[in-house]
């Protein structure tokens, strides 16, 4: 008898939407920082502020922290797969590709995630509705972003390759994170961020030599603090809470929600107009998420058979 697949309950869905909003801001903040700093330096600074914010939460809440070497080894691998590697690839990729293209390529993460979960786990097998839902979601992201993803393709190949590698790394992290479900979300997030910081600081020193750069402006410092505290500290507490409740492939669905979250924020706070393409894209993403969730489909089948 196969294990029951983890599902997204109401709490997990709320956290998923909130996480998409917070992570959606990270693309904009990274672009602000890229005006004055180099990619690995930006990511290292993000993890310094992110780890600091999480350790403040640890001091306040005092969760149980891991003490065994095996768990810290798993946290180190998680920090590499979920922070150090994909963050560096994404920020470097944004040197060559548009924000729209970055959003589309980042939204391929669930495709890699559900396929990997099918072969590597016993309780997150690929079902027809999950596959159709993920493909609809990725199509919706492409329609939603429309012409913004277009550009000189020959100038974008390297950036696109880096972003696809980041998506694969995120998918692998979603599965590897299953090893950490026994930890409280704050403990897992803090351990992961701390390990990422230890990996990135020497990498930034070796690759970017940040001491040779000019002192960043106040705007860039504020962007670094925001991307660290909000998009890392707060975001990864939510990430591990979703992972604990709903499983690795489900938590990766957040990448489908990031582009529509950004559009909704623009409408609410910047009075930006909404195009037909954006509405169609959001509908496709919504239908895809409903298919992945499966509960409405089960109820419909039950009503048909009764």
C-alpha positions as protocol buffer text, in pm:
chain_id: "A"
residue {
  index: 1
  type: UNK
  ca { x: 0 y: 0 z: 0 }
}
residue {
  index: 2
  type: UNK
  ca { x: 149 y: 336 z: -103 }
}
residue {
  index: 3
  type: UNK
  ca { x: 178 y: 622 z: 144 }
}
residue {
  index: 4
  type: UNK
  ca { x: -80 y: 896 z: 129 }
}
residue {
  index: 5
  type: UNK
  ca { x: 41 y: 1197 z: -67 }
}
residue {
  index: 6
  type: UNK
  ca { x: 76 y: 1518 z: 137 }
}
residue {
  index: 7
  type: UNK
  ca { x: -187 y: 1777 z: 43 }
}
residue {
  index: 8
  type: UNK
  ca { x: -223 y: 2153 z: 62 }
}
residue {
  index: 9
  type: UNK
  ca { x: -469 y: 2243 z: 337 }
}
residue {
  index: 10
  type: UNK
  ca { x: -613 y: 2591 z: 388 }
}
residue {
  index: 11
  type: UNK
  ca { x: -325 y: 2706 z: 609 }
}
residue {
  index: 12
  type: UNK
  ca { x: -69 y: 2585 z: 356 }
}
residue {
  index: 13
  type: UNK
  ca { x: -249 y: 2770 z: 73 }
}
residue {
  index: 14
  type: UNK
  ca { x: -252 y: 3096 z: 273 }
}
residue {
  index: 15
  type: UNK
  ca { x: 119 y: 3060 z: 350 }
}
residue {
  index: 16
  type: UNK
  ca { x: 189 y: 2978 z: -16 }
}
residue {
  index: 17
  type: UNK
  ca { x: 21 y: 3300 z: -133 }
}
residue {
  index: 18
  type: UNK
  ca { x: 201 y: 3509 z: 132 }
}
residue {
  index: 19
  type: UNK
  ca { x: 533 y: 3349 z: 36 }
}
residue {
  index: 20
  type: UNK
  ca { x: 474 y: 3428 z: -332 }
}
residue {
  index: 21
  type: UNK
  ca { x: 419 y: 3796 z: -246 }
}
residue {
  index: 22
  type: UNK
  ca { x: 738 y: 3817 z: -40 }
}
residue {
  index: 23
  type: UNK
  ca { x: 950 y: 3630 z: -294 }
}
residue {
  index: 24
  type: UNK
  ca { x: 803 y: 3831 z: -580 }
}
residue {
  index: 25
  type: UNK
  ca { x: 965 y: 4139 z: -431 }
}
residue {
  index: 26
  type: UNK
  ca { x: 1309 y: 3975 z: -436 }
}
residue {
  index: 27
  type: UNK
  ca { x: 1347 y: 4007 z: -816 }
}
residue {
  index: 28
  type: UNK
  ca { x: 1290 y: 4384 z: -800 }
}
residue {
  index: 29
  type: UNK
  ca { x: 1521 y: 4429 z: -501 }
}
residue {
  index: 30
  type: UNK
  ca { x: 1796 y: 4229 z: -670 }
}
residue {
  index: 31
  type: UNK
  ca { x: 1774 y: 4456 z: -976 }
}
residue {
  index: 32
  type: UNK
  ca { x: 1811 y: 4761 z: -751 }
}
residue {
  index: 33
  type: UNK
  ca { x: 2124 y: 4613 z: -593 }
}
residue {
  index: 34
  type: UNK
  ca { x: 2273 y: 4506 z: -930 }
}
residue {
  index: 35
  type: UNK
  ca { x: 2306 y: 4872 z: -1025 }
}
residue {
  index: 36
  type: UNK
  ca { x: 2599 y: 4903 z: -781 }
}
residue {
  index: 37
  type: UNK
  ca { x: 2707 y: 4556 z: -666 }
}
residue {
  index: 38
  type: UNK
  ca { x: 2814 y: 4224 z: -820 }
}
residue {
  index: 39
  type: UNK
  ca { x: 2586 y: 3914 z: -806 }
}
residue {
  index: 40
  type: UNK
  ca { x: 2762 y: 3691 z: -550 }
}
residue {
  index: 41
  type: UNK
  ca { x: 2818 y: 3988 z: -319 }
}
residue {
  index: 42
  type: UNK
  ca { x: 2445 y: 4067 z: -332 }
}
residue {
  index: 43
  type: UNK
  ca { x: 2355 y: 3708 z: -247 }
}
residue {
  index: 44
  type: UNK
  ca { x: 2612 y: 3691 z: 34 }
}
residue {
  index: 45
  type: UNK
  ca { x: 2477 y: 4016 z: 184 }
}
residue {
  index: 46
  type: UNK
  ca { x: 2123 y: 3880 z: 151 }
}
residue {
  index: 47
  type: UNK
  ca { x: 2217 y: 3572 z: 354 }
}
residue {
  index: 48
  type: UNK
  ca { x: 2404 y: 3774 z: 619 }
}
residue {
  index: 49
  type: UNK
  ca { x: 2096 y: 3987 z: 685 }
}
residue {
  index: 50
  type: UNK
  ca { x: 1868 y: 3685 z: 645 }
}
residue {
  index: 51
  type: UNK
  ca { x: 2060 y: 3471 z: 894 }
}
residue {
  index: 52
  type: UNK
  ca { x: 2081 y: 3764 z: 1140 }
}
residue {
  index: 53
  type: UNK
  ca { x: 1703 y: 3812 z: 1126 }
}
residue {
  index: 54
  type: UNK
  ca { x: 1643 y: 3443 z: 1184 }
}
residue {
  index: 55
  type: UNK
  ca { x: 1880 y: 3426 z: 1482 }
}
residue {
  index: 56
  type: UNK
  ca { x: 1685 y: 3715 z: 1638 }
}
residue {
  index: 57
  type: UNK
  ca { x: 1370 y: 3501 z: 1601 }
}
residue {
  index: 58
  type: UNK
  ca { x: 1554 y: 3206 z: 1757 }
}
residue {
  index: 59
  type: UNK
  ca { x: 1654 y: 3416 z: 2058 }
}
residue {
  index: 60
  type: UNK
  ca { x: 1293 y: 3531 z: 2101 }
}
residue {
  index: 61
  type: UNK
  ca { x: 1111 y: 3201 z: 2044 }
}
residue {
  index: 62
  type: UNK
  ca { x: 1383 y: 2958 z: 2162 }
}
residue {
  index: 63
  type: UNK
  ca { x: 1294 y: 2660 z: 1941 }
}
residue {
  index: 64
  type: UNK
  ca { x: 1482 y: 2331 z: 1965 }
}
residue {
  index: 65
  type: UNK
  ca { x: 1801 y: 2355 z: 1757 }
}
residue {
  index: 66
  type: UNK
  ca { x: 1969 y: 2057 z: 1589 }
}
residue {
  index: 67
  type: UNK
  ca { x: 2264 y: 1912 z: 1780 }
}
residue {
  index: 68
  type: UNK
  ca { x: 2366 y: 1613 z: 1571 }
}
residue {
  index: 69
  type: UNK
  ca { x: 2611 y: 1621 z: 1284 }
}
residue {
  index: 70
  type: UNK
  ca { x: 2380 y: 1440 z: 1041 }
}
residue {
  index: 71
  type: UNK
  ca { x: 2115 y: 1713 z: 1065 }
}
residue {
  index: 72
  type: UNK
  ca { x: 2371 y: 1989 z: 1018 }
}
residue {
  index: 73
  type: UNK
  ca { x: 2502 y: 1801 z: 713 }
}
residue {
  index: 74
  type: UNK
  ca { x: 2147 y: 1799 z: 573 }
}
residue {
  index: 75
  type: UNK
  ca { x: 2114 y: 2170 z: 651 }
}
residue {
  index: 76
  type: UNK
  ca { x: 2441 y: 2242 z: 469 }
}
residue {
  index: 77
  type: UNK
  ca { x: 2319 y: 2061 z: 156 }
}
residue {
  index: 78
  type: UNK
  ca { x: 1982 y: 2239 z: 186 }
}
residue {
  index: 79
  type: UNK
  ca { x: 2160 y: 2573 z: 214 }
}
residue {
  index: 80
  type: UNK
  ca { x: 2354 y: 2498 z: -103 }
}
residue {
  index: 81
  type: UNK
  ca { x: 2053 y: 2375 z: -304 }
}
residue {
  index: 82
  type: UNK
  ca { x: 1792 y: 2622 z: -178 }
}
residue {
  index: 83
  type: UNK
  ca { x: 1996 y: 2941 z: -125 }
}
residue {
  index: 84
  type: UNK
  ca { x: 2359 y: 2966 z: -224 }
}
residue {
  index: 85
  type: UNK
  ca { x: 2341 y: 2803 z: -567 }
}
residue {
  index: 86
  type: UNK
  ca { x: 1999 y: 2920 z: -700 }
}
residue {
  index: 87
  type: UNK
  ca { x: 2026 y: 3274 z: -559 }
}
residue {
  index: 88
  type: UNK
  ca { x: 2366 y: 3318 z: -723 }
}
residue {
  index: 89
  type: UNK
  ca { x: 2242 y: 3172 z: -1053 }
}
residue {
  index: 90
  type: UNK
  ca { x: 1929 y: 3389 z: -1056 }
}
residue {
  index: 91
  type: UNK
  ca { x: 2101 y: 3718 z: -976 }
}
residue {
  index: 92
  type: UNK
  ca { x: 2376 y: 3643 z: -1228 }
}
residue {
  index: 93
  type: UNK
  ca { x: 2116 y: 3542 z: -1489 }
}
residue {
  index: 94
  type: UNK
  ca { x: 1934 y: 3873 z: -1440 }
}
residue {
  index: 95
  type: UNK
  ca { x: 2239 y: 4047 z: -1588 }
}
residue {
  index: 96
  type: UNK
  ca { x: 2135 y: 3908 z: -1930 }
}
residue {
  index: 97
  type: UNK
  ca { x: 1761 y: 3837 z: -1916 }
}
residue {
  index: 98
  type: UNK
  ca { x: 1455 y: 4050 z: -1850 }
}
residue {
  index: 99
  type: UNK
  ca { x: 1259 y: 4023 z: -1527 }
}
residue {
  index: 100
  type: UNK
  ca { x: 972 y: 3869 z: -1725 }
}
residue {
  index: 101
  type: UNK
  ca { x: 1191 y: 3595 z: -1868 }
}
residue {
  index: 102
  type: UNK
  ca { x: 1333 y: 3531 z: -1521 }
}
residue {
  index: 103
  type: UNK
  ca { x: 980 y: 3486 z: -1387 }
}
residue {
  index: 104
  type: UNK
  ca { x: 887 y: 3239 z: -1661 }
}
residue {
  index: 105
  type: UNK
  ca { x: 1199 y: 3029 z: -1616 }
}
residue {
  index: 106
  type: UNK
  ca { x: 1166 y: 3034 z: -1238 }
}
residue {
  index: 107
  type: UNK
  ca { x: 809 y: 2907 z: -1279 }
}
residue {
  index: 108
  type: UNK
  ca { x: 941 y: 2584 z: -1435 }
}
residue {
  index: 109
  type: UNK
  ca { x: 1049 y: 2471 z: -1087 }
}
residue {
  index: 110
  type: UNK
  ca { x: 729 y: 2271 z: -1015 }
}
residue {
  index: 111
  type: UNK
  ca { x: 772 y: 2080 z: -1343 }
}
residue {
  index: 112
  type: UNK
  ca { x: 1114 y: 1957 z: -1234 }
}
residue {
  index: 113
  type: UNK
  ca { x: 982 y: 1910 z: -880 }
}
residue {
  index: 114
  type: UNK
  ca { x: 683 y: 1686 z: -954 }
}
residue {
  index: 115
  type: UNK
  ca { x: 883 y: 1472 z: -1198 }
}
residue {
  index: 116
  type: UNK
  ca { x: 1169 y: 1426 z: -952 }
}
residue {
  index: 117
  type: UNK
  ca { x: 925 y: 1356 z: -668 }
}
residue {
  index: 118
  type: UNK
  ca { x: 758 y: 1085 z: -876 }
}
residue {
  index: 119
  type: UNK
  ca { x: 1083 y: 891 z: -915 }
}
residue {
  index: 120
  type: UNK
  ca { x: 1249 y: 967 z: -580 }
}
residue {
  index: 121
  type: UNK
  ca { x: 963 y: 950 z: -328 }
}
residue {
  index: 122
  type: UNK
  ca { x: 693 y: 702 z: -231 }
}
residue {
  index: 123
  type: UNK
  ca { x: 422 y: 951 z: -135 }
}
residue {
  index: 124
  type: UNK
  ca { x: 443 y: 1229 z: -399 }
}
residue {
  index: 125
  type: UNK
  ca { x: 375 y: 1033 z: -717 }
}
residue {
  index: 126
  type: UNK
  ca { x: 289 y: 1207 z: -1043 }
}
residue {
  index: 127
  type: UNK
  ca { x: -82 y: 1202 z: -1123 }
}
residue {
  index: 128
  type: UNK
  ca { x: -250 y: 1322 z: -1443 }
}
residue {
  index: 129
  type: UNK
  ca { x: -415 y: 1616 z: -1268 }
}
residue {
  index: 130
  type: UNK
  ca { x: -83 y: 1727 z: -1113 }
}
residue {
  index: 131
  type: UNK
  ca { x: 99 y: 1713 z: -1448 }
}
residue {
  index: 132
  type: UNK
  ca { x: -181 y: 1898 z: -1631 }
}
residue {
  index: 133
  type: UNK
  ca { x: -200 y: 2154 z: -1349 }
}
residue {
  index: 134
  type: UNK
  ca { x: 172 y: 2230 z: -1354 }
}
residue {
  index: 135
  type: UNK
  ca { x: 181 y: 2262 z: -1734 }
}
residue {
  index: 136
  type: UNK
  ca { x: -124 y: 2493 z: -1727 }
}
residue {
  index: 137
  type: UNK
  ca { x: 47 y: 2701 z: -1461 }
}
residue {
  index: 138
  type: UNK
  ca { x: 367 y: 2744 z: -1661 }
}
residue {
  index: 139
  type: UNK
  ca { x: 161 y: 2830 z: -1973 }
}
residue {
  index: 140
  type: UNK
  ca { x: -31 y: 3083 z: -1767 }
}
residue {
  index: 141
  type: UNK
  ca { x: 290 y: 3249 z: -1652 }
}
residue {
  index: 142
  type: UNK
  ca { x: 405 y: 3277 z: -2013 }
}
residue {
  index: 143
  type: UNK
  ca { x: 74 y: 3430 z: -2128 }
}
residue {
  index: 144
  type: UNK
  ca { x: 61 y: 3659 z: -1824 }
}
residue {
  index: 145
  type: UNK
  ca { x: 405 y: 3806 z: -1893 }
}
residue {
  index: 146
  type: UNK
  ca { x: 343 y: 3821 z: -2269 }
}
residue {
  index: 147
  type: UNK
  ca { x: 575 y: 4047 z: -2471 }
}
residue {
  index: 148
  type: UNK
  ca { x: 788 y: 4126 z: -2164 }
}
residue {
  index: 149
  type: UNK
  ca { x: 965 y: 3790 z: -2199 }
}
residue {
  index: 150
  type: UNK
  ca { x: 1076 y: 3868 z: -2554 }
}
residue {
  index: 151
  type: UNK
  ca { x: 1411 y: 4016 z: -2637 }
}
residue {
  index: 152
  type: UNK
  ca { x: 1726 y: 3940 z: -2827 }
}
residue {
  index: 153
  type: UNK
  ca { x: 1742 y: 3565 z: -2779 }
}
residue {
  index: 154
  type: UNK
  ca { x: 2111 y: 3545 z: -2863 }
}
residue {
  index: 155
  type: UNK
  ca { x: 2185 y: 3777 z: -2570 }
}
residue {
  index: 156
  type: UNK
  ca { x: 1971 y: 3573 z: -2331 }
}
residue {
  index: 157
  type: UNK
  ca { x: 2087 y: 3213 z: -2381 }
}
residue {
  index: 158
  type: UNK
  ca { x: 2340 y: 3214 z: -2098 }
}
residue {
  index: 159
  type: UNK
  ca { x: 2104 y: 3391 z: -1859 }
}
residue {
  index: 160
  type: UNK
  ca { x: 1822 y: 3150 z: -1946 }
}
residue {
  index: 161
  type: UNK
  ca { x: 2049 y: 2849 z: -1889 }
}
residue {
  index: 162
  type: UNK
  ca { x: 2150 y: 2984 z: -1545 }
}
residue {
  index: 163
  type: UNK
  ca { x: 1787 y: 3039 z: -1446 }
}
residue {
  index: 164
  type: UNK
  ca { x: 1685 y: 2689 z: -1557 }
}
residue {
  index: 165
  type: UNK
  ca { x: 1969 y: 2547 z: -1347 }
}
residue {
  index: 166
  type: UNK
  ca { x: 1838 y: 2752 z: -1053 }
}
residue {
  index: 167
  type: UNK
  ca { x: 1490 y: 2605 z: -1105 }
}
residue {
  index: 168
  type: UNK
  ca { x: 1636 y: 2253 z: -1099 }
}
residue {
  index: 169
  type: UNK
  ca { x: 1825 y: 2335 z: -781 }
}
residue {
  index: 170
  type: UNK
  ca { x: 1505 y: 2462 z: -616 }
}
residue {
  index: 171
  type: UNK
  ca { x: 1325 y: 2142 z: -718 }
}
residue {
  index: 172
  type: UNK
  ca { x: 1603 y: 1929 z: -568 }
}
residue {
  index: 173
  type: UNK
  ca { x: 1588 y: 2140 z: -250 }
}
residue {
  index: 174
  type: UNK
  ca { x: 1216 y: 2078 z: -215 }
}
residue {
  index: 175
  type: UNK
  ca { x: 1282 y: 1705 z: -203 }
}
residue {
  index: 176
  type: UNK
  ca { x: 1597 y: 1724 z: 10 }
}
residue {
  index: 177
  type: UNK
  ca { x: 1406 y: 1938 z: 261 }
}
residue {
  index: 178
  type: UNK
  ca { x: 1191 y: 1636 z: 348 }
}
residue {
  index: 179
  type: UNK
  ca { x: 1486 y: 1528 z: 564 }
}
residue {
  index: 180
  type: UNK
  ca { x: 1431 y: 1837 z: 780 }
}
residue {
  index: 181
  type: UNK
  ca { x: 1058 y: 1803 z: 847 }
}
residue {
  index: 182
  type: UNK
  ca { x: 1132 y: 1692 z: 1204 }
}
residue {
  index: 183
  type: UNK
  ca { x: 1271 y: 2038 z: 1283 }
}
residue {
  index: 184
  type: UNK
  ca { x: 1060 y: 2340 z: 1383 }
}
residue {
  index: 185
  type: UNK
  ca { x: 1034 y: 2575 z: 1080 }
}
residue {
  index: 186
  type: UNK
  ca { x: 1240 y: 2849 z: 1249 }
}
residue {
  index: 187
  type: UNK
  ca { x: 1518 y: 2603 z: 1337 }
}
residue {
  index: 188
  type: UNK
  ca { x: 1531 y: 2462 z: 984 }
}
residue {
  index: 189
  type: UNK
  ca { x: 1528 y: 2808 z: 826 }
}
residue {
  index: 190
  type: UNK
  ca { x: 1799 y: 2941 z: 1061 }
}
residue {
  index: 191
  type: UNK
  ca { x: 2025 y: 2641 z: 1010 }
}
residue {
  index: 192
  type: UNK
  ca { x: 1986 y: 2657 z: 633 }
}
residue {
  index: 193
  type: UNK
  ca { x: 2049 y: 3033 z: 616 }
}
residue {
  index: 194
  type: UNK
  ca { x: 2354 y: 3011 z: 843 }
}
residue {
  index: 195
  type: UNK
  ca { x: 2508 y: 2735 z: 632 }
}
residue {
  index: 196
  type: UNK
  ca { x: 2437 y: 2935 z: 315 }
}
residue {
  index: 197
  type: UNK
  ca { x: 2606 y: 3240 z: 462 }
}
residue {
  index: 198
  type: UNK
  ca { x: 2917 y: 3037 z: 547 }
}
residue {
  index: 199
  type: UNK
  ca { x: 2929 y: 2908 z: 189 }
}
residue {
  index: 200
  type: UNK
  ca { x: 2871 y: 3247 z: 25 }
}
residue {
  index: 201
  type: UNK
  ca { x: 3103 y: 3478 z: 220 }
}
residue {
  index: 202
  type: UNK
  ca { x: 3427 y: 3314 z: 98 }
}
residue {
  index: 203
  type: UNK
  ca { x: 3276 y: 3274 z: -251 }
}
residue {
  index: 204
  type: UNK
  ca { x: 3200 y: 3648 z: -269 }
}
residue {
  index: 205
  type: UNK
  ca { x: 3548 y: 3733 z: -145 }
}
residue {
  index: 206
  type: UNK
  ca { x: 3709 y: 3506 z: -406 }
}
residue {
  index: 207
  type: UNK
  ca { x: 3487 y: 3592 z: -704 }
}
residue {
  index: 208
  type: UNK
  ca { x: 3379 y: 3955 z: -658 }
}
residue {
  index: 209
  type: UNK
  ca { x: 3640 y: 4101 z: -420 }
}
residue {
  index: 210
  type: UNK
  ca { x: 3376 y: 4341 z: -283 }
}
residue {
  index: 211
  type: UNK
  ca { x: 3631 y: 4556 z: -99 }
}
residue {
  index: 212
  type: UNK
  ca { x: 3737 y: 4690 z: -440 }
}
residue {
  index: 213
  type: UNK
  ca { x: 3387 y: 4828 z: -508 }
}
residue {
  index: 214
  type: UNK
  ca { x: 3253 y: 5169 z: -408 }
}
residue {
  index: 215
  type: UNK
  ca { x: 3045 y: 5192 z: -93 }
}
residue {
  index: 216
  type: UNK
  ca { x: 2679 y: 5121 z: -188 }
}
residue {
  index: 217
  type: UNK
  ca { x: 2422 y: 5397 z: -171 }
}
residue {
  index: 218
  type: UNK
  ca { x: 2154 y: 5414 z: 98 }
}
residue {
  index: 219
  type: UNK
  ca { x: 1899 y: 5283 z: -153 }
}
residue {
  index: 220
  type: UNK
  ca { x: 2105 y: 4971 z: -218 }
}
residue {
  index: 221
  type: UNK
  ca { x: 2165 y: 4913 z: 155 }
}
residue {
  index: 222
  type: UNK
  ca { x: 1789 y: 4932 z: 216 }
}
residue {
  index: 223
  type: UNK
  ca { x: 1731 y: 4688 z: -71 }
}
residue {
  index: 224
  type: UNK
  ca { x: 1983 y: 4444 z: 79 }
}
residue {
  index: 225
  type: UNK
  ca { x: 1824 y: 4464 z: 424 }
}
residue {
  index: 226
  type: UNK
  ca { x: 1477 y: 4411 z: 277 }
}
residue {
  index: 227
  type: UNK
  ca { x: 1582 y: 4118 z: 59 }
}
residue {
  index: 228
  type: UNK
  ca { x: 1756 y: 3967 z: 361 }
}
residue {
  index: 229
  type: UNK
  ca { x: 1499 y: 4016 z: 636 }
}
residue {
  index: 230
  type: UNK
  ca { x: 1172 y: 3999 z: 442 }
}
residue {
  index: 231
  type: UNK
  ca { x: 1257 y: 3784 z: 139 }
}
residue {
  index: 232
  type: UNK
  ca { x: 1484 y: 3546 z: 333 }
}
residue {
  index: 233
  type: UNK
  ca { x: 1421 y: 3543 z: 711 }
}
residue {
  index: 234
  type: UNK
  ca { x: 1041 y: 3568 z: 695 }
}
residue {
  index: 235
  type: UNK
  ca { x: 1014 y: 3378 z: 366 }
}
residue {
  index: 236
  type: UNK
  ca { x: 1200 y: 3069 z: 482 }
}
residue {
  index: 237
  type: UNK
  ca { x: 1002 y: 3037 z: 802 }
}
residue {
  index: 238
  type: UNK
  ca { x: 694 y: 3018 z: 578 }
}
residue {
  index: 239
  type: UNK
  ca { x: 875 y: 2787 z: 332 }
}
residue {
  index: 240
  type: UNK
  ca { x: 957 y: 2527 z: 597 }
}
residue {
  index: 241
  type: UNK
  ca { x: 610 y: 2555 z: 750 }
}
residue {
  index: 242
  type: UNK
  ca { x: 458 y: 2468 z: 409 }
}
residue {
  index: 243
  type: UNK
  ca { x: 714 y: 2193 z: 353 }
}
residue {
  index: 244
  type: UNK
  ca { x: 625 y: 2041 z: 689 }
}
residue {
  index: 245
  type: UNK
  ca { x: 251 y: 2049 z: 615 }
}
residue {
  index: 246
  type: UNK
  ca { x: 232 y: 1977 z: 242 }
}
residue {
  index: 247
  type: UNK
  ca { x: 551 y: 1819 z: 108 }
}
residue {
  index: 248
  type: UNK
  ca { x: 835 y: 1914 z: -122 }
}
residue {
  index: 249
  type: UNK
  ca { x: 666 y: 1928 z: -461 }
}
residue {
  index: 250
  type: UNK
  ca { x: 372 y: 2131 z: -324 }
}
residue {
  index: 251
  type: UNK
  ca { x: 591 y: 2400 z: -172 }
}
residue {
  index: 252
  type: UNK
  ca { x: 753 y: 2458 z: -513 }
}
residue {
  index: 253
  type: UNK
  ca { x: 414 y: 2572 z: -649 }
}
residue {
  index: 254
  type: UNK
  ca { x: 499 y: 2912 z: -502 }
}
residue {
  index: 255
  type: UNK
  ca { x: 697 y: 2990 z: -819 }
}
residue {
  index: 256
  type: UNK
  ca { x: 371 y: 2985 z: -1020 }
}
residue {
  index: 257
  type: UNK
  ca { x: 216 y: 3239 z: -786 }
}
residue {
  index: 258
  type: UNK
  ca { x: 502 y: 3492 z: -784 }
}
residue {
  index: 259
  type: UNK
  ca { x: 420 y: 3667 z: -1120 }
}
residue {
  index: 260
  type: UNK
  ca { x: 44 y: 3713 z: -1055 }
}
residue {
  index: 261
  type: UNK
  ca { x: 121 y: 3827 z: -700 }
}
residue {
  index: 262
  type: UNK
  ca { x: 347 y: 4098 z: -842 }
}
residue {
  index: 263
  type: UNK
  ca { x: 75 y: 4210 z: -1083 }
}
residue {
  index: 264
  type: UNK
  ca { x: -190 y: 4227 z: -810 }
}
residue {
  index: 265
  type: UNK
  ca { x: 45 y: 4433 z: -590 }
}
residue {
  index: 266
  type: UNK
  ca { x: 103 y: 4670 z: -882 }
}
residue {
  index: 267
  type: UNK
  ca { x: -272 y: 4716 z: -929 }
}
residue {
  index: 268
  type: UNK
  ca { x: -342 y: 4771 z: -559 }
}
residue {
  index: 269
  type: UNK
  ca { x: -52 y: 4999 z: -469 }
}
residue {
  index: 270
  type: UNK
  ca { x: 67 y: 5155 z: -794 }
}
residue {
  index: 271
  type: UNK
  ca { x: -264 y: 5177 z: -987 }
}
residue {
  index: 272
  type: UNK
  ca { x: -108 y: 4986 z: -1275 }
}
residue {
  index: 273
  type: UNK
  ca { x: -347 y: 4874 z: -1555 }
}
residue {
  index: 274
  type: UNK
  ca { x: -428 y: 4507 z: -1616 }
}
residue {
  index: 275
  type: UNK
  ca { x: -411 y: 4368 z: -1970 }
}
residue {
  index: 276
  type: UNK
  ca { x: -617 y: 4089 z: -2128 }
}
residue {
  index: 277
  type: UNK
  ca { x: -301 y: 3875 z: -2139 }
}
residue {
  index: 278
  type: UNK
  ca { x: -253 y: 3918 z: -1766 }
}
residue {
  index: 279
  type: UNK
  ca { x: -613 y: 3822 z: -1690 }
}
residue {
  index: 280
  type: UNK
  ca { x: -594 y: 3512 z: -1913 }
}
residue {
  index: 281
  type: UNK
  ca { x: -260 y: 3416 z: -1759 }
}
residue {
  index: 282
  type: UNK
  ca { x: -394 y: 3443 z: -1405 }
}
residue {
  index: 283
  type: UNK
  ca { x: -700 y: 3234 z: -1498 }
}
residue {
  index: 284
  type: UNK
  ca { x: -474 y: 2962 z: -1643 }
}
residue {
  index: 285
  type: UNK
  ca { x: -258 y: 2964 z: -1330 }
}
residue {
  index: 286
  type: UNK
  ca { x: -570 y: 2945 z: -1112 }
}
residue {
  index: 287
  type: UNK
  ca { x: -710 y: 2650 z: -1309 }
}
residue {
  index: 288
  type: UNK
  ca { x: -372 y: 2479 z: -1291 }
}
residue {
  index: 289
  type: UNK
  ca { x: -355 y: 2519 z: -914 }
}
residue {
  index: 290
  type: UNK
  ca { x: -709 y: 2384 z: -877 }
}
residue {
  index: 291
  type: UNK
  ca { x: -608 y: 2080 z: -1084 }
}
residue {
  index: 292
  type: UNK
  ca { x: -298 y: 2024 z: -871 }
}
residue {
  index: 293
  type: UNK
  ca { x: -495 y: 2060 z: -548 }
}
residue {
  index: 294
  type: UNK
  ca { x: -749 y: 1802 z: -671 }
}
residue {
  index: 295
  type: UNK
  ca { x: -1016 y: 1858 z: -407 }
}
residue {
  index: 296
  type: UNK
  ca { x: -1268 y: 2030 z: -635 }
}
residue {
  index: 297
  type: UNK
  ca { x: -1221 y: 1758 z: -895 }
}
residue {
  index: 298
  type: UNK
  ca { x: -1287 y: 1488 z: -634 }
}
residue {
  index: 299
  type: UNK
  ca { x: -1603 y: 1665 z: -519 }
}
residue {
  index: 300
  type: UNK
  ca { x: -1722 y: 1699 z: -879 }
}
residue {
  index: 301
  type: UNK
  ca { x: -1666 y: 1329 z: -941 }
}
residue {
  index: 302
  type: UNK
  ca { x: -1845 y: 1241 z: -619 }
}
residue {
  index: 303
  type: UNK
  ca { x: -2146 y: 1454 z: -717 }
}
residue {
  index: 304
  type: UNK
  ca { x: -2156 y: 1292 z: -1061 }
}
residue {
  index: 305
  type: UNK
  ca { x: -2155 y: 941 z: -915 }
}
residue {
  index: 306
  type: UNK
  ca { x: -2418 y: 1012 z: -648 }
}
